[in-house]
Amino acid sequence: MAAHPVDEKLPALKMATSGLQHVAAMYAGVVAPPLIVGAAVGLSGKDLTFLTGACLFTAGLATFLQTLGFWKIGARLPFVNGVTFAGVAPMTAIVASAKDKSDALPMIYGAVIVAGLLGFVAAPFFSKAVRFFPPVVTGSVITLIGVSLLPVAFGWAQGPNPAAHDYGSTANLTLAGITLLIVLLLRRFTRGFVKQIAVLLGLIIGTLIAIPFGATDFSPVAHSAVVGFPTPFHFGAPTFHIAAILSMCVVMVVSMTESTADMLALGEIVERPADERTIAAGLRADTLGSALSPLFNGFMCSAFAQNIGLVAMTRIRSRFVVAVGGGFLVLMGLCPMAASLIAVVPRPVLGGAGVVLFGSVAASGIQTLVRAGLEKDNNVLIVAVSLAVGIVPITVPDFYHAFPETAKIVLDSGISTGCVTAVVLNLLFNHIGKGQEAEDVTHPMEPGQELTAAH
């Protein structure tokens, strides 16, 4: 009996090239969170390179857990795992709340460990509670993730240092615009593998264009070792703070929701539908990978949705291909010189690519909302209020300035507040007193219609 395509082992060369393609598709997404958080902490170029390598290494380990699995851990589907975008805004809020920036990363690591362990215990129960996270909730949250991260891309586009004289200069913004244009042209006029790695190619070409202008610094590569290992607790032993833990637990719920949706989608694509047992095993892999990640200085891990699109496009469904990609991630994490290459990329170039990267996350959320039944008034209200609450910290950063610092860690994260709002409103409108069916959306009246109705 022939093996299912998911369990098929391909020839070595095809396995390697296909695995590299998965790495290329998600590489920019894996290195963006450590760059954002590392910049917020104020890490040196050397430490930023170390943090990036650690996130690549832990992404590889989490991918092994998900694709190969053991016991009741791992969906055993072609999933690539890496640092989740959902944690970026709460982590930067934790950094902002820390009196001493050197204490921020240990606070984050402690919170991620606790959230990961709690998520591991909750995985089988969460797989049963999927009905409380319909598209109207997940779509709102994913949209907020993208919208919350776009200001980061705009900040990158202006330059690395807000105090510098050239911050926001015409040269920096032009460099960001050129990078964005390159990515768009590659996506429009190329096909296959080149199209899939358009963001990565945009970063490379943008960096080369920046060299004559003196905007590229190669010193991180020059001072990096060829071989290295992410020393456990390099930035200090984890510390545990209630507010930070609560914030990352909210992120864990968001991450588990996204992973569940991804497993359901991927199961359909590879023709091995994800049942309750598969979802529970997949969530165990996500949460265990997240709990172990801080040991090697990484962050919370989750499935990468863009790789699902790659599986659908190439029709290569083998989980072992993705496992090989995880192997490449581990090797890159063990080679600081490879990890340091991303530190060479000028911030304006990252900003131009970030517009596409983060905007695509928001667009993915909007795609989910399209399936959310927005012809119902109840769902429109859930989306409207959730997005409004989630956008508050983005548009008015000091909105919660009168609240205690511990509360602000959660409140200053639009993703956290938006997620909680969406879940609560979904319970209120779609579960409690469900006997009352939602009415269709009332469309704007034509001129004079209101008077006619009044008569």
C-alpha positions, 0 to 999 in steps of 0.5 A: 500500500502506497504511503500517503503524500504527506508521509512520502519521502522524496529524492534527496535533491528534491527534498533539499531544494523544496525544503530550502524553498520553505525556508526562503518563504518564511525567513523574513518572517522569522527574523523580523520579530527579533529585530523589532524586539532587539531594537526596542531593547537596544541590543548591540549589533553582535547581540542582535545577531545572536538573538536572530540566530537563536530564533532561527535555531528554535524555529527549526526545533519547533518545526521538527516537533510539528512535522516529525513529532513523537508520542501525542505531540506534533500534527505530522503535517507539512508545517513550518514553525517560527516566531509568531508575529502575535507576540511582537506588540506585547513583547515591545510593551513589556520592554517599554514597561521595564525600568532597566532594559536589560531586565526586559528579555528575562521578563519576556522569556519567563512569561513565554515559558509559563504561557507555553506550559499552560498552553500545553496543558490546555491543548486537548481542551482548546481543540474542543473549544474551536467553536468559540473562535470562529472566523469573525474572531480569528479574522479580527485578531489577524487583521490587528496583528498586521495593522499593529506591526505596520507602524514598525515598518514605517519607523524602519523606513525612516532610519535606525535612530530617531535622534539621527539627523537623517531620520526620515530623510528623503534618501531613507524614504526613497530607499524604502520606496525602491525596496517596496517597488522591487518586491512588487515588481518581482511579485508581479512579473516573476513566477514559481520560486523567484516569486515566492522569495520576492521579499528576500530578493527585495532585501538583497537588492535593496541592500546592494543599492544602499552600498554606494550611499554608505547606508550598509554596515558590514561590521556584524558579519566581519565580527561574527564566528562561522560556528556558534551555539545559542548559549542557554539563557544568554541574556539572563535567567528568566524572571516571572511577572504576573502582568507579563505572563497574562499578556503572553497568555493572551498571545498564546490563545491567539497563537493557538487559534491561528494554528488551529485555523492553519491546521484545518486549512492545511488538512484540506489541502493535503487531503488529510483532514485535521480532526480533534486529535490532530489539532490537539497534537499540533497545539502540543507541538506549538506550545512545547516548542514555545516553552522550550524556546526561551531556553535557547533565547528564542520567542513564542513559536507558531505555524507560518501560514505563508508556507501553507500557500507554498504547499498548495502552489507546489503540490509537494505535500511531504512533511519530511520536506518541511522537516528538512527545511527545519534542519536548514533553520537549525544549521543557520542558527548554529552559524552566526555569520549566516544569521548576521547577514540580516543585520547588514540590511539597512533599516529603510530597506527592511521598512520597504519590505516590511510594508509588504510583509506586515500588510500581507498579515492584515490582508490575510485577516481581511480574507478570513473576515470575508468568510465571517458572515458579515451579512449579520449585524452581530458579526459586524458589531464584533468586528467593528468594536474589536478593531476599534479597541485594538487600534486605540494603542496604535493611534493614541499611544498614551490613551492608557497613561493613567492606568498602572504599569502592570495593566498597561502591559496588556492594554498597550497591546492592541492585539491582546485587547482586540482579541479579548474584546472579540472573544467576549463579544462573540460569546455575548452575541453568538452564544449566550441567548442564541435563540435570537437569530441575528438580523441581516445588516441594515443598509443605508437608506436611500434619500427620502426613505426615512420620511416615507417610513415615518409616515 
